[in-house]
């Protein structure tokens, strides 16, 4: 029984390979595809037919379908040296402008053939493209951040915290946890000192903990007027 199955299997493989050879001899892409499909109907894991179908679809511009066939070769588990498959997939991904994925697969290809000059050149080309992509992206982000800061209106309002909140900041060491305490008593002297600091603009954005180089960290680095103030004010020197 086993010998019958083995014989049938050999015959199927032989017939499948014959269709592959017939496809190789054709110059018409449609006829090529026909014969390779015939081969795969007999032997779905015929890696030669799968790879050639992938190349055929690559030449026709159907890159996703080409990649599907290249992946089928890998999934078959029948190929030990995957260099040509990974190389083919890399050039298909490059054509799709998926440069990082293409770089990944050409790197995998070189694991099987590290000295291949064509693959080395393709990897250098892809690495340059990816590096340039990230350089431009970083530059755009930098310009956007700069433009965002430049286009913001400067905050110039005078809207200080309440006297009690300021008193907590100045005289109570745990003010950040209890800044809304209702039982914290303010002496007249303390109140007068706070009022004087506000009137003299000693309490203002320029003396706030969030103020750095003309911008407010609390307000996403928006520009602020040095003599402005808002509810988020924190005295830098208490």
Secondary structure by P-SEA (a helix, b strand, c coil): caaaaaaaaaaaaaaaaaaaaaaaacccaaaaaaaaaaaaaacccaaaaaaaaaaaaaaacaaaaaaaaaaaaaaccccccaaaaaaaaaaaaaaacaaaaaaaaaaaaaaaccccaaaaaaaaaaaaaaaaaaaaaaaaaaaaaaaaaaacccccccccccaaaaaaaccccccccccccccccccaaaaaaaaaaaaaccccccccccccccccccccccbbbccccccccccccc
